[in-house]
Amino acid sequence: SRRREQQETARFRVMRLLENNPKLSSRKIAKLIGISHGSAYYVLRALLDKGFVKLENFTNNPNKGSYTYLLTAKGIREKSYLTHRFINRKRKEFEELRVEIESLEKEADLAVFKNQLES
């Protein structure tokens, strides 16, 4: 379903961000992905609950609220799976757009030709 794809895409994008920058806050993740802070928090919470991400708080850090999100081995496998699904979905969308563009281009050429005949 469309909703499932959107949730999967959000999980994939969050995991990509965390892999490259594990110290991102949920607010920054939300901004970078273009979702609400509540949605980003929900995705992070689900990733934590499923064991795809673990949360670390460094006690030596003077900023006690500073956390790091680390992908677990299970999370790395899940990210790989999501990457393949994401690529396949985007390839399908690309092909559908290519076909639609070709169809529109043909229609436009016919419209131009028809207008030339009527002139």
Legacy VTK file of the C-alpha trace (Angstrom):
# vtk DataFile Version 3.0
C-alpha trace
ASCII
DATASET POLYDATA
POINTS 119 float
0.000 0.000 0.000
1.022 3.622 -0.442
1.154 4.267 3.305
3.430 1.269 3.865
5.753 2.499 1.119
5.901 5.952 2.729
6.717 4.450 6.124
9.351 2.208 4.583
10.882 5.166 2.743
10.978 7.195 5.975
12.703 4.302 7.805
15.194 3.943 4.953
16.009 7.660 4.901
16.375 7.856 8.682
18.702 4.849 8.670
20.809 6.404 5.894
21.105 9.641 7.839
22.039 7.878 11.054
24.627 5.734 9.328
26.395 8.872 8.095
25.789 11.045 11.161
24.764 9.112 14.292
24.579 12.258 16.454
21.655 13.840 14.614
18.738 14.917 16.763
15.211 13.854 15.919
14.420 17.488 15.030
17.324 17.651 12.573
16.314 14.293 11.061
12.766 15.568 10.601
14.015 18.705 8.869
16.402 16.831 6.552
13.794 14.270 5.514
10.900 16.686 5.308
8.632 15.076 7.880
7.211 16.335 11.163
9.214 16.063 14.358
6.576 13.705 15.741
6.921 11.441 12.696
10.710 11.413 13.012
10.425 10.539 16.700
7.955 7.754 15.851
10.328 6.304 13.206
13.303 6.480 15.583
11.292 4.838 18.349
10.223 2.019 16.009
13.826 1.474 14.867
14.936 1.300 18.493
12.089 -1.045 19.474
12.869 -3.411 16.574
16.546 -3.497 17.465
17.718 -1.855 14.229
19.235 1.087 16.094
20.690 1.390 19.557
20.923 4.565 21.560
24.059 5.553 23.415
24.498 8.355 25.910
28.099 9.120 26.721
28.421 9.814 30.434
31.710 11.677 29.963
29.993 14.139 27.634
29.260 17.469 29.399
26.011 17.643 27.395
24.085 14.876 29.181
21.247 15.083 26.673
23.548 14.186 23.817
22.801 10.801 22.295
24.232 8.794 19.457
22.103 6.495 17.312
24.066 3.485 16.101
22.880 0.962 13.539
23.058 -2.572 14.873
24.074 -5.563 12.742
20.357 -6.278 12.404
19.834 -2.638 11.390
22.531 -2.832 8.729
20.811 -5.880 7.220
17.450 -4.103 7.331
18.929 -1.002 5.696
20.352 -3.173 2.906
16.926 -4.770 2.387
15.222 -1.354 2.395
17.808 -0.010 -0.047
17.013 -2.742 -2.567
13.263 -2.202 -2.191
13.701 1.573 -2.518
15.778 1.216 -5.701
13.260 -1.183 -7.242
10.369 1.136 -6.387
12.174 4.160 -7.869
13.067 2.217 -11.036
9.399 1.299 -11.468
8.343 4.928 -10.928
11.007 6.054 -13.407
9.745 3.634 -16.068
6.135 4.734 -15.532
7.173 8.389 -15.881
9.202 7.624 -19.012
6.179 5.975 -20.645
3.906 8.871 -19.628
6.370 11.451 -20.973
6.651 9.618 -24.293
2.869 9.514 -24.539
2.579 13.240 -23.789
5.283 14.057 -26.317
3.371 12.124 -28.979
0.161 13.946 -28.066
1.944 17.296 -28.239
3.367 16.507 -31.674
-0.095 15.498 -32.872
-1.563 18.717 -31.493
1.098 20.798 -33.265
0.518 18.892 -36.529
-3.288 19.271 -36.215
-2.939 23.040 -35.579
-0.722 23.374 -38.648
-3.332 21.611 -40.799
-6.115 23.877 -39.528
-4.119 27.058 -40.250
LINES 1 120
119 0 1 2 3 4 5 6 7 8 9 10 11 12 13 14 15 16 17 18 19 20 21 22 23 24 25 26 27 28 29 30 31 32 33 34 35 36 37 38 39 40 41 42 43 44 45 46 47 48 49 50 51 52 53 54 55 56 57 58 59 60 61 62 63 64 65 66 67 68 69 70 71 72 73 74 75 76 77 78 79 80 81 82 83 84 85 86 87 88 89 90 91 92 93 94 95 96 97 98 99 100 101 102 103 104 105 106 107 108 109 110 111 112 113 114 115 116 117 118
